Amino acid sequence: MTDTPAIKIRDLDFAWPQSPPLLDIAGFDLARGEKLFLRGPSGSGKSTLLGLVAGVLEPQSGTIEVLGENMTGLAGSKRDRLRADRMGVIFQMFNLVPYLSVVQNVMLPCRFSAARRKAAGDDLAGEARRLLARLGLSDEKLLARPVTDLSVGQQQRVAVARALIGGPQLLIADEPTSALDADARDRFIELLTEEASGSGAALLFVSHDGSLASHFDRSVDLAEINRARATA
Ligand SMILES: Nc1ncnc2c1ncn2[C@@H]1O[C@H](COP(=O)(O)OP(=O)(O)OP(=O)(O)O)[C@@H](O)[C@H]1O
């Protein structure tokens, strides 16, 4: 089954209520292990597309297959399960839980997914610490601090460790670099792409900042694949 794409989209149509068509995508594939940069200006529909891929949103028509499973045929609860079990998601604002410690934040996906918990091994906290250490966060004092006390760059690394725990084969990241200066941003993307390569995960990274494209295997402009915007 591993030759099925990480993401396969066919004849996708999506519009927000009382709004004109936003996405009309005839075909789009992300290969297993591929690292793709999807760019487009603000408001072009990148986050909406990620929401569809993550199964948080449903298209009006068309199919979205993720890691060989047809999301569009699934009930909401099954889409939630697929996302929890098989996707690592990094949000624009990281969505770290302020009242949990750094290590607890990283372990969080394993609370929602038995599959991720099993894949992460018996010593969950140890695995969280191992991932954090690989991302340069190993200082015990720092790990004990509330996650809100960390710098933006450190919070990003926590968000990456959380996305990676349990080895999901699809990582999706929604412009997680907008708060960083150019050097920190480049370091962050290098870290993310290295970690994706290390675990063999496919990576879909969206941003309006085209200068990031060189870090990825392939770069696609949303306007190239989206007929709704092309004719708007
Ligand atoms: N929950 C929502 N309800 C209605 N319309 C929405 C909703 N979320 C987004 N939209 C609209 O859909 C369009 C695309 O928004 P989206 O956030 O997907 O774009 P984006 O390319 O990710 O933008 P940005 O780079 O600013 O994050 C915008 O016109 C936006 O107003």
Ligand as a Chemical Component Dictionary entry (heavy atoms), coordinates in Angstrom:
data_LIG
# 
_chem_comp.id                   LIG 
_chem_comp.type                 NON-POLYMER 
_chem_comp.pdbx_formal_charge   0 
_chem_comp.three_letter_code    LIG 
# 
loop_
_chem_comp_atom.comp_id 
_chem_comp_atom.atom_id 
_chem_comp_atom.alt_atom_id 
_chem_comp_atom.type_symbol 
_chem_comp_atom.charge 
_chem_comp_atom.model_Cartn_x 
_chem_comp_atom.model_Cartn_y 
_chem_comp_atom.model_Cartn_z 
_chem_comp_atom.pdbx_ordinal 
LIG N1  N1  N 0 -14.470 29.841 8.582 1  
LIG C1  C1  C 0 -14.638 30.562 7.471 2  
LIG N2  N2  N 0 -15.874 30.964 7.078 3  
LIG C2  C2  C 0 -16.056 31.683 5.948 4  
LIG N3  N3  N 0 -15.048 32.059 5.129 5  
LIG C3  C3  C 0 -13.810 31.693 5.459 6  
LIG C4  C4  C 0 -13.534 30.918 6.635 7  
LIG N4  N4  N 0 -12.196 30.697 6.697 8  
LIG C5  C5  C 0 -11.662 31.286 5.614 9  
LIG N5  N5  N 0 -12.619 31.887 4.864 10 
LIG C6  C6  C 0 -12.398 32.643 3.620 11 
LIG O1  O1  O 0 -11.791 31.794 2.661 12 
LIG C7  C7  C 0 -10.815 32.512 1.921 13 
LIG C8  C8  C 0 -9.483  31.783 2.008 14 
LIG O2  O2  O 0 -9.007  31.811 3.340 15 
LIG P1  P1  P 0 -7.769  30.909 3.806 16 
LIG O3  O3  O 0 -7.545  31.172 5.253 17 
LIG O4  O4  O 0 -7.956  29.514 3.351 18 
LIG O5  O5  O 0 -6.591  31.572 2.927 19 
LIG P2  P2  P 0 -5.015  31.495 3.121 20 
LIG O6  O6  O 0 -4.431  31.420 1.748 21 
LIG O7  O7  O 0 -4.663  30.390 4.057 22 
LIG O8  O8  O 0 -4.689  32.890 3.795 23 
LIG P3  P3  P 0 -3.520  33.315 4.836 24 
LIG O9  O9  O 0 -2.230  33.191 4.062 25 
LIG O10 O10 O 0 -3.869  34.727 5.164 26 
LIG O11 O11 O 0 -3.597  32.379 6.004 27 
LIG C9  C9  C 0 -10.786 33.924 2.474 28 
LIG O12 O12 O 0 -11.547 34.740 1.633 29 
LIG C10 C10 C 0 -11.436 33.776 3.835 30 
LIG O13 O13 O 0 -12.107 34.944 4.203 31 
# 
loop_
_chem_comp_bond.comp_id 
_chem_comp_bond.atom_id_1 
_chem_comp_bond.atom_id_2 
_chem_comp_bond.value_order 
_chem_comp_bond.pdbx_ordinal 
LIG N1  C1  SING 1  
LIG C1  N2  SING 2  
LIG C1  C4  DOUB 3  
LIG N2  C2  DOUB 4  
LIG C2  N3  SING 5  
LIG N3  C3  DOUB 6  
LIG C3  C4  SING 7  
LIG C3  N5  SING 8  
LIG C4  N4  SING 9  
LIG N4  C5  DOUB 10 
LIG C5  N5  SING 11 
LIG N5  C6  SING 12 
LIG C6  O1  SING 13 
LIG C6  C10 SING 14 
LIG O1  C7  SING 15 
LIG C7  C8  SING 16 
LIG C7  C9  SING 17 
LIG C8  O2  SING 18 
LIG O2  P1  SING 19 
LIG P1  O3  DOUB 20 
LIG P1  O4  SING 21 
LIG P1  O5  SING 22 
LIG O5  P2  SING 23 
LIG P2  O6  DOUB 24 
LIG P2  O7  SING 25 
LIG P2  O8  SING 26 
LIG O8  P3  SING 27 
LIG P3  O9  DOUB 28 
LIG P3  O10 SING 29 
LIG P3  O11 SING 30 
LIG C9  O12 SING 31 
LIG C9  C10 SING 32 
LIG C10 O13 SING 33 
# 
